[in-house]
Each structure stands twice: as structure tokens, then as C-alpha cells.
Amino acid sequence: MSKQSSLFQKFAEKFNFSDERELISTLKATAFKVKDGEVTDAQMTALLIVADQYGLNPFTKEIFAYPDKQNGIVPVVSVDGWSRIINQHPDMDGLEFIYDENIVTEPDAKPCPASIECVIYRKGRTHPVRIPEFLDEVYRPPFHGIGKNNQPYSINGPWQSHTKRMLRHKALIQCSRIAFGFTGIYDQDEAERIIEGQAERIIENEAQAEASERAKQMLPRLIKRATQEGSWQAALEYAGETFSGFDLDFMRHGLKAAKVAVEVAQLPADTNAKPGPTRQASAPNAGPNAKPASAQQAPAPKTDVAQNTDSASDSGKQAQGQNATVNRQRKTPLSETRATLA
């Protein structure tokens, strides 16, 4: 029996299907987001491998998939699915959210904290994993289009109706990835961005297998600038205005990977920071190893070396402590980044 057949049989028995073909046809009709075309057995197998790896149920929409442009899939895990794999992890020891006191309102959206930080506690670890997500980096505006009568229209999505909840979900997912090493799975918002990016990709020369020399030379400069100034969004916007096609993919991937590396490298600084913004009540797992509430009030790390020098005034330090968030750094305007790199 092949590995593929064995996997199909495993799921057929688990969910009480009479045979493998019935299982496959049902999942192809329910677990894939397809507008046209057919889902292949290879794509179906890829989804079941991920579902089996993380113990997710495709019939309750804990996991589903978008077929991509390379005949593969983009595995999508719903919020319920993320919650399950996080809480089922044997080292999970509770989590909490910290809300930025600065409230901003994106166009067409509801008022929302500028950032939400997720803190995950792992058993046997001295320090928790703390990852913030910033609204200006993940917010998606309404969809705009032109109707049959050539009249413009717009459709609001969850980022407009549930702005704070969407940002909280983003923080939870990104923090869990670093805390537990979850890879190869996405939330629906990420999957839609991936598919849209593939649809917009234009490579005139299909033989092009690597980025241009210009992109290779520019990427280290952008990363250095963004690291020093905390201007990751400005760097991404600059790359989007300057490059296209394969070069743009190369720049975006490099910048996002560097941003994650910087965030991870700054994690050990947790113990030296001043208290952060108002916390939401923590929800640790019950058990003999659970930490008391007082032990989980870990201070947020320093935000910027320049803001923590001995020459800073007491009032300046106090204001910084009230608004500090992990990895929060001064944003550099896009115009400054462009002028520096041009």
C-alpha cells in the first residue's frame, strides 16, 4: 500500500467514510476554496498531510486550502484551529495580550490600539515569548471594484467590522509560530495575500531564476536602515515602488525574514524593561506547573537604546515606560528612507 493510499485510508476510517474515493470527493468539494478548475489528488494529499501533522479536522473548517498558481496549495488554519494546536501543545503554560494605549483609526475601520502584543508562556522556559503586531503593517482596506454599470463600489471585510479582533488574532498567530515553531500553515488573511501576490506577479523572462544585481545590492541597505530606524513598513513600501516581478518577491521575502530575525534576537531583553501598557488578565493553563498571576506579569523589553540612556529625563523615562511595547521602534517616514537609499 502506498503512503498516499495509507493516508487516505487513515482519514476515511477516522471520519467513518465507506471508502477513500468518497472521502476524497467530499473533501475536494468542502475543504478547498476553488472558483474554477479541479483539485488534484496531489493537492488533496498535501492538505491531508498538514491536517494529520497538526491534528486538525478539515470537516469542521479547522483547516482548508487555496490552490496556488504552481499547482500546490496554501494550507489555511482557522482561528479555532490555531487555538487548538496552541492549547494542545504540551509546553503551553498560558498566554495574555497587552494592548497599546495609543488608539488609531484606519480609513473605514473601527478605533483600535496601534499594536497588540501577545505573550505566551512555555513550561521550562525562564522568559516568555512576546510578539507585538502593529495595525499599520497588517490592516487591509476594503475591496474596491467597478460594477457592470461602470460604477465604483467597495466591500467591507473583517478588518473594517472587527478591527481589534483581527489584530489580536494576528498577534496570537505570530507569537505561536515563534513560541512553538509552527510552520507551513497560514491564517485566511495571509493566504488571500499570498494568492493575490501570485496573481499580480509578472515575470517577462520565465528563465529568470534569481534576483537582479540591483535588488541584491539594495536589500542589505534596506535591512540595515529598517533595523536601525524600525522602519520596516517604509522599507516594504519603498521596495514596492522601486521593484516588480521576481525582484519584488525577493525584496519582500528578505525584509520579512530579517524583521522576524530582529524580533527573535531582541527577546532576551525582556527582563530589563520597564512595565508596559495595561494588560489583559492572563489565562494560564491550570496544573501543577502553572505560574501564579504575579509571576506572569513580566515587564516588557526596552524599545530603543537611544531612548534609555542615562541622560534622559525622569519624565521622559516615565512616558516611555507607559507606552513601551516589545520591539517598538521609531518609525522613519517613507520619504526619508527613499532619500537615503536613492
ABEGO torsion letter per residue (X at the ends): XBAAAAAAAAAAAAAGBABAAAAAAAAAAAABBBABEBBBAAAAAAAAAAAAAAGBBAAAGABBBBBBAAGBBBBBBBAAAAAAAAAABAABAEBBBBBBABBBBBBGBBBBBABBBBBBBBBGBABBBBBBBBAAAABBBBBBBBBAAGBBBBBBBAAAABAAAAAAAAAAAAAAAAAAGBBGBBBAAAAAAAAAAAAABBBABAABABBBAAAAAAAAAAAAAAAAAGBAAAAAAAAAAABBEAAAAAAAAAAAAAAAAAAAAAAAAAAABBBBBBBBBBBBBBEAABBBAAAABBBBBBABAAAABAABBAAAAAAAAAABBBGBBBBBBAAAAAAAAX
